[in-house]
Amino acid sequence: MNIATFTSKRFLVPGVLVLIVVLLATAPLYTRPGTVPLMTTILMYVILAVSWTMFSGPTGYISLASAAFFGVGIYTSALLFKQEAELLPLPAVILIGGLVASCFAIIVGLATLRLRGIYFTMFSFGLLELARRLIQYYEFNITGTRGRYVATIGVDTAYYLMLAVVVATLLTAYLIMRSRYGLAMQGIGKGEEAAEHMGVNTTAVKVITFAISAFFMGATGALVATRWLYIDPTIAFNLNYSFLPLLMAIVGGVGQLYGPVIGAFAFAYLRYALVSIAPYYFMLIFGGIMVVVVVFLPGGLASLIERGRHRLGGVTAKLWKGGQAEQHANT
Amino acid sequence: MVPKIIFEGILWGGIYALVAMGFSLQYGVARVLNLAHGEFIMFAAFSSLSLYVLFGISPLFSLVIVSLGLGIIGFLLHSTLFRRLLRSSPSSAAFESSSLLAAFGLLFLIQAVAKIIWPGLPWRVTFLAYPITILGVQVLVNQVVALSFAIAIALAFYFFLARTRMGKAIRAAAEDRATARFMGINTNRVLALCFGLGAALAGFAGVLYSMCYSVSTTMGMDQTLMAIIVVVLGGLGSIPGAFIGGMILGIISQILNWTEPVLAMPAFYVIFIILLLVRPTGIMGKR
């Protein structure tokens, strides 16, 4: 038997993943009441952080528009999933929420993704404000209302649906990372002109990935709306849903798929624990951590883990070799 | 009514111009897209009001103190944080995105500090708030004072860049950092100075703003957004462009505020999108 067989990715990683999914899927059976809503929120941040990384991680085009797509999903849900008459079943609503967000992303992407990254970032910064004002204007002047009620679903149902979206997001992110698209995006991040000369249709790659990442943000929004009961433009288009996923992804590390997941878990829990005791200090802590990570640890927490794993791998290999040598000496 | 709107528009334009000039300088020379720019403005506004309320220091005097303080903070921030990032970044594009992220962290930090120091409702302090009539338009004295200071500061800053040796060094560093360095310019100091000057301009804008309008800890985001739109209108990195763009948007925003306030931001966005598609370098920008 070789100890390296167990530490190799081939068996360890799928095994651990299956274990985690099983543990998460059975969570409502054994956890205390109150844990499931918290976990739903954490999973929501996981989706937002991973889907943000899907596009912005490899390409380096920093998007501050997550909340806009999230909000579009929320509003789609509010229109289609009403208390009085449920027009469509929830999974369909989630799907449509995602698709509407994707279409929005395609329009935005076609207008701005041809330009340099800095213009894209500046544009995305205000996109949220634009969407919010337009809906406010529409509600105020045309329908004459403010805010809407959304039909609610059970705590466990929401949790399971969220878990399904998480699995779908992670799978998509993994497949994109491993595909030609992922490679093309990394090329764009490393040197866009060079990638173009290699025959990559950079605009198409960027717009498509941007739309895919927006799909998951919109789907999450459509699902989350069903737990919020009441929404209005200020609730649905909240800047925090742009800022927090970015923070989580950067601190977790965008180089590895699990980086944003770790970041989302850590920050979402920290936020939950601190937001009622010290609402402003948690922002202070988040900002401080962000600056420190950007300056001293550009790869995020994931790069620390990778470094640790390499060192650990080296140690186990050495131990194994040492043991073999000892056996040889004994015989 | 129309002259009044135009006057208010020019006043807002002057403040926007200062905001955008600082933002443009920080990006144009130091290559930092400072998303925390608006937070510096907010911080300056609250500092000035606190000095006025606690110690009775006139905002006209704290215009100097607060801006100087912010300028020093900006200089130190660049010479520690951003210089380190610049050294460790493999390319200028990598520096642009990592400095953007660092500025994003600063946004959270500064806003949190401000919310801890000045919790609660927006502040409003009346300073020189009595009306006078100029050219048949009734305006408040503090508005006239703020507008004249804004224009004076903007002009002084323009001549500093255009006429002095330091200004020449700054323009050289903006044009081509490596060559500027070969010519014997201490580029590290120039970049830090530019970031500091940008922060000082934010300080001026914040203090002048607090003289006329109520301030809140969440106002920074709107200021940054305005700065972005003005800078895209005027051309990223162009100082005269920032001034002209600020004036144009100031007047447009007041006209829209008078007719349809909710649509002001969408209207700016339409301008923004058209500009990006037609002329991404802005009205004063170079190709």
Boltz contact constraints between the chains, C-beta under 6 A:
constraints:
  - contact:
      token1: [A, 60]
      token2: [B, 97]
      max_distance: 6.0
  - contact:
      token1: [A, 62]
      token2: [B, 97]
      max_distance: 6.0
  - contact:
      token1: [A, 62]
      token2: [B, 100]
      max_distance: 6.0
  - contact:
      token1: [A, 111]
      token2: [B, 273]
      max_distance: 6.0
  - contact:
      token1: [A, 115]
      token2: [B, 280]
      max_distance: 6.0
  - contact:
      token1: [A, 118]
      token2: [B, 33]
      max_distance: 6.0
  - contact:
      token1: [A, 122]
      token2: [B, 228]
      max_distance: 6.0
  - contact:
      token1: [A, 126]
      token2: [B, 225]
      max_distance: 6.0
  - contact:
      token1: [A, 129]
      token2: [B, 265]
      max_distance: 6.0
  - contact:
      token1: [A, 130]
      token2: [B, 266]
      max_distance: 6.0
  - contact:
      token1: [A, 130]
      token2: [B, 269]
      max_distance: 6.0
  - contact:
      token1: [A, 133]
      token2: [B, 262]
      max_distance: 6.0
  - contact:
      token1: [A, 133]
      token2: [B, 265]
      max_distance: 6.0
  - contact:
      token1: [A, 133]
      token2: [B, 266]
      max_distance: 6.0
  - contact:
      token1: [A, 134]
      token2: [B, 266]
      max_distance: 6.0
  - contact:
      token1: [A, 136]
      token2: [B, 262]
      max_distance: 6.0
  - contact:
      token1: [A, 137]
      token2: [B, 262]
      max_distance: 6.0
  - contact:
      token1: [A, 250]
      token2: [B, 101]
      max_distance: 6.0
  - contact:
      token1: [A, 280]
      token2: [B, 112]
      max_distance: 6.0
  - contact:
      token1: [A, 280]
      token2: [B, 115]
      max_distance: 6.0
  - contact:
      token1: [A, 280]
      token2: [B, 116]
      max_distance: 6.0
  - contact:
      token1: [A, 283]
      token2: [B, 108]
      max_distance: 6.0
  - contact:
      token1: [A, 283]
      token2: [B, 112]
      max_distance: 6.0
  - contact:
      token1: [A, 284]
      token2: [B, 112]
      max_distance: 6.0
  - contact:
      token1: [A, 286]
      token2: [B, 108]
      max_distance: 6.0
  - contact:
      token1: [A, 287]
      token2: [B, 105]
      max_distance: 6.0
  - contact:
      token1: [A, 287]
      token2: [B, 108]
      max_distance: 6.0
  - contact:
      token1: [A, 287]
      token2: [B, 109]
      max_distance: 6.0
  - contact:
      token1: [A, 290]
      token2: [B, 105]
      max_distance: 6.0
  - contact:
      token1: [A, 291]
      token2: [B, 102]
      max_distance: 6.0
  - contact:
      token1: [A, 291]
      token2: [B, 105]
      max_distance: 6.0
  - contact:
      token1: [A, 294]
      token2: [B, 98]
      max_distance: 6.0
  - contact:
      token1: [A, 294]
      token2: [B, 101]
      max_distance: 6.0
  - contact:
      token1: [A, 294]
      token2: [B, 102]
      max_distance: 6.0
  - contact:
      token1: [A, 295]
      token2: [B, 84]
      max_distance: 6.0
